[in-house]
Amino acid sequence: MAKKPTEGSQQRKARSPFEKLRTTGSSAYRLFVLVAFYARAKKPLFDAEVTALFAHALPEVCQSYEYELIAYRVMPNQVHLVLGIKPTDAVADVISNIKRSTAHRLFEGIPRLEQEIGKRNFWAEGYFAETLGHTQIEQTLKMWQHRAKDEETVLMQIVYDLAQPLHPKQIERVMDDLLPAERVVVRLLYGLQGEQAHTLDQAAEKLGLKPEEVQQMAQESIRKIREIMRERRRERAAGRSA
């Protein structure tokens, strides 16, 4: 007779997506940080044009530095970010890289900003930073969603999809939108298109890569798949409202 799952075991299955250990080389870690910083002189610089360009630039900047962008929200004069970082990343350097790179993108993309602000310095000096345990992240995001009703939030974007894992059929629908290398990794790990499902080590051996390299490619591919799916949902919603 099969043993009935206890309440504790049922709860254990419902793990936070942030509980999973991140790895780099021979190290494992869970490092998350909440950061916030103001626009220059605390001015309400985030109009529709600035917000749209910032929302486009921020994920690219974080990806270029290999920061895990989990969520962000934009207020008229400030931004809040929830990030996953590596043990080798100093928080001050993380914030400096993001501020410098996004400011460059904003001034290059919106020439009027330099005239309005007076110099090419979009962000105010200083920042707020606080480490988060993996169990605190979802609480923080829920708090953001609740506060958005009362606070003047210009934009809130939860990049990390908290929904259930993707079904293979969902992945197959967007395979054509992936790069060839991304398709190979996803096909091996998920056993798609007639391929047998491989473990991370098996896929790495077959591709002649390190397991952590395959894992990084897989994570980036899944983030891309989720973004494609979100964009298609937005397009369908826009079509219905037109």
C-alpha positions as CSV (number, residue, x, y, z in Angstrom):
1,M,0.0,0.0,0.0
2,A,1.4,3.4,-1.0
3,K,2.3,5.7,1.8
4,K,0.1,8.8,1.9
5,P,2.2,12.0,1.6
6,T,2.4,13.9,4.8
7,E,1.6,17.6,5.0
8,G,5.3,18.3,5.5
9,S,6.3,16.4,2.3
10,Q,3.6,18.1,0.3
11,Q,4.9,21.5,1.4
12,R,8.4,20.4,0.6
13,K,7.5,19.8,-3.0
14,A,6.3,23.4,-3.4
15,R,9.8,24.8,-3.3
16,S,10.6,28.4,-4.1
17,P,12.2,28.7,-7.5
18,F,14.9,30.7,-5.8
19,E,15.8,27.9,-3.4
20,K,17.8,26.1,-6.0
21,L,21.6,26.6,-5.6
22,R,23.4,28.5,-8.3
23,T,26.8,27.1,-9.2
24,T,30.0,28.4,-10.7
25,G,33.1,26.2,-11.0
26,S,33.2,24.2,-7.8
27,S,31.2,26.6,-5.7
28,A,27.5,26.7,-4.9
29,Y,25.6,29.8,-3.7
30,R,22.3,31.7,-3.3
31,L,23.0,35.4,-3.2
32,F,20.2,37.9,-3.8
33,V,20.1,41.6,-3.3
34,L,17.5,44.4,-3.3
35,V,18.9,47.7,-4.5
36,A,17.4,51.1,-5.2
37,F,18.8,54.4,-6.5
38,Y,17.4,57.8,-7.5
39,A,17.6,59.7,-10.7
40,R,19.8,62.8,-10.6
41,A,18.6,65.4,-8.0
42,K,15.7,63.0,-7.4
43,K,14.0,64.5,-10.4
44,P,11.0,62.7,-12.0
45,L,12.9,61.8,-15.2
46,F,11.0,58.6,-15.9
47,D,8.5,59.7,-18.5
48,A,7.1,57.2,-21.1
49,E,10.1,57.5,-23.5
50,V,12.8,57.2,-20.8
51,T,11.0,54.3,-19.1
52,A,10.6,52.4,-22.3
53,L,14.3,52.7,-23.2
54,F,15.4,51.8,-19.6
55,A,13.2,48.7,-19.7
56,H,14.8,47.7,-22.9
57,A,18.4,48.4,-21.8
58,L,18.3,47.0,-18.2
59,P,17.9,43.3,-19.1
60,E,20.7,43.6,-21.7
61,V,23.0,45.3,-19.2
62,C,22.4,42.7,-16.5
63,Q,22.9,39.9,-19.0
64,S,26.2,41.4,-20.2
65,Y,27.5,41.4,-16.6
66,E,25.9,38.0,-15.8
67,Y,23.7,39.5,-13.1
68,E,20.4,37.6,-12.6
69,L,17.7,40.2,-13.1
70,I,14.7,38.9,-11.2
71,A,12.4,41.9,-11.0
72,Y,12.4,45.7,-11.1
73,R,10.1,48.6,-10.6
74,V,10.3,52.1,-11.9
75,M,9.0,55.1,-10.0
76,P,9.0,58.6,-11.4
77,N,12.4,59.4,-9.8
78,Q,13.9,56.1,-8.8
79,V,14.2,52.4,-9.5
80,H,14.2,49.3,-7.4
81,L,15.9,46.0,-8.5
82,V,16.0,42.5,-7.2
83,L,19.1,40.8,-8.5
84,G,20.9,37.5,-8.1
85,I,24.7,37.9,-8.1
86,K,27.8,35.8,-7.8
87,P,30.1,35.5,-4.8
88,T,32.7,37.4,-6.7
89,D,30.4,40.4,-7.4
90,A,30.8,43.3,-5.0
91,V,27.5,45.1,-4.5
92,A,29.0,48.5,-5.0
93,D,30.5,47.4,-8.4
94,V,27.2,45.8,-9.4
95,I,25.3,49.0,-8.9
96,S,28.0,51.1,-10.5
97,N,28.0,49.0,-13.6
98,I,24.2,49.1,-13.9
99,K,24.0,52.9,-13.4
100,R,26.9,53.7,-15.7
101,S,25.7,51.4,-18.5
102,T,22.0,52.3,-18.4
103,A,22.9,56.0,-18.2
104,H,25.0,55.6,-21.4
105,R,22.1,53.9,-23.2
106,L,19.7,56.6,-22.1
107,F,21.8,59.5,-23.2
108,E,22.7,57.8,-26.5
109,G,19.0,56.9,-27.2
110,I,17.4,60.2,-26.0
111,P,19.6,63.2,-26.9
112,R,17.3,65.7,-25.2
113,L,18.2,64.3,-21.8
114,E,21.6,65.9,-21.8
115,Q,20.1,69.3,-22.4
116,E,17.4,68.9,-19.8
117,I,19.7,67.5,-17.1
118,G,22.7,69.6,-17.9
119,K,25.3,66.9,-18.1
120,R,25.6,63.2,-18.9
121,N,24.9,62.0,-15.4
122,F,21.5,60.5,-15.2
123,W,21.7,58.9,-11.7
124,A,22.2,60.6,-8.3
125,E,25.1,59.5,-6.1
126,G,24.6,56.7,-3.6
127,Y,22.2,53.8,-3.3
128,F,20.3,51.5,-1.0
129,A,21.2,47.8,-0.8
130,E,19.9,45.0,1.2
131,T,20.5,41.2,1.0
132,L,17.5,38.9,0.6
133,G,17.2,35.3,1.7
134,H,15.7,33.1,-1.0
135,T,12.4,32.9,1.0
136,Q,12.1,36.7,1.1
137,I,12.0,37.3,-2.7
138,E,8.4,36.3,-3.4
139,Q,7.3,38.2,-0.3
140,T,9.1,41.3,-1.7
141,L,7.5,40.9,-5.1
142,K,4.0,40.5,-3.7
143,M,4.6,43.6,-1.6
144,W,5.6,45.5,-4.7
145,Q,2.4,44.3,-6.5
146,H,0.3,45.4,-3.5
147,R,2.0,48.8,-3.2
148,A,1.6,49.5,-6.9
149,K,-2.1,50.1,-6.3
150,D,-1.3,53.1,-3.9
151,E,2.2,54.3,-5.0
152,E,3.0,56.1,-8.2
153,T,4.6,53.1,-9.9
154,V,5.5,53.9,-13.6
155,L,6.4,50.3,-14.4
156,M,6.8,47.0,-12.6
157,Q,8.3,44.0,-14.3
158,I,8.8,40.6,-12.8
159,V,11.3,39.1,-15.1
160,Y,11.7,35.8,-13.3
161,D,8.6,33.7,-14.1
162,L,7.2,32.3,-10.9
163,A,4.7,30.1,-12.7
164,Q,5.0,26.3,-13.1
165,P,7.9,24.9,-15.1
166,L,7.5,25.0,-18.9
167,H,5.8,22.1,-20.6
168,P,7.8,20.5,-23.4
169,K,5.0,21.3,-25.9
170,Q,5.3,25.0,-24.9
171,I,9.0,24.9,-25.6
172,E,8.5,23.2,-29.0
173,R,6.2,26.0,-30.1
174,V,9.0,28.6,-29.9
175,M,12.0,26.4,-30.9
176,D,12.2,28.1,-34.3
177,D,12.8,31.4,-32.6
178,L,15.9,30.2,-30.8
179,L,19.5,30.2,-32.1
180,P,20.9,26.9,-33.4
181,A,23.1,26.3,-30.2
182,E,20.1,27.1,-28.0
183,R,17.9,24.6,-29.8
184,V,20.5,21.9,-29.4
185,V,20.8,22.4,-25.7
186,V,17.1,22.6,-25.1
187,R,16.4,19.6,-27.3
188,L,19.0,17.5,-25.3
189,L,17.9,18.5,-21.8
190,Y,14.2,18.3,-22.5
191,G,14.1,15.3,-24.8
192,L,12.4,17.2,-27.6
193,Q,12.0,16.4,-31.4
194,G,12.7,12.7,-31.0
195,E,15.8,13.2,-28.8
196,Q,16.2,11.3,-25.5
197,A,16.3,13.5,-22.4
198,H,19.9,14.0,-21.2
199,T,21.2,15.0,-17.8
200,L,23.3,18.1,-17.5
201,D,26.5,16.0,-17.4
202,Q,25.4,13.9,-20.4
203,A,24.6,16.9,-22.5
204,A,27.9,18.6,-21.5
205,E,29.8,15.5,-22.5
206,K,28.0,15.2,-25.8
207,L,28.6,18.9,-26.7
208,G,32.2,19.0,-25.4
209,L,31.3,21.7,-22.8
210,K,31.5,22.0,-19.1
211,P,28.2,21.3,-17.2
212,E,28.1,24.9,-15.9
213,E,28.4,26.2,-19.5
214,V,25.5,24.0,-20.5
215,Q,23.5,25.1,-17.5
216,Q,24.1,28.8,-18.3
217,M,23.0,28.3,-21.9
218,A,19.9,26.4,-20.8
219,Q,19.0,29.2,-18.3
220,E,19.4,31.9,-20.9
221,S,17.4,29.8,-23.4
222,I,14.5,29.3,-21.0
223,R,14.5,33.0,-20.1
224,K,14.3,33.8,-23.9
225,I,11.5,31.3,-24.4
226,R,9.5,32.8,-21.5
227,E,10.0,36.3,-23.0
228,I,8.9,35.1,-26.4
229,M,5.8,33.6,-24.8
230,R,5.1,36.8,-22.9
231,E,5.5,38.9,-26.0
232,R,3.1,36.6,-28.0
233,R,0.5,36.9,-25.1
234,R,0.9,40.7,-25.3
235,E,0.4,40.7,-29.0
236,R,-2.7,38.6,-28.7
237,A,-4.1,40.8,-26.0
238,A,-3.4,43.9,-28.1
239,G,-5.1,42.3,-31.1
240,R,-8.2,41.5,-29.0
241,S,-8.4,45.1,-27.7
242,A,-7.9,46.7,-31.1
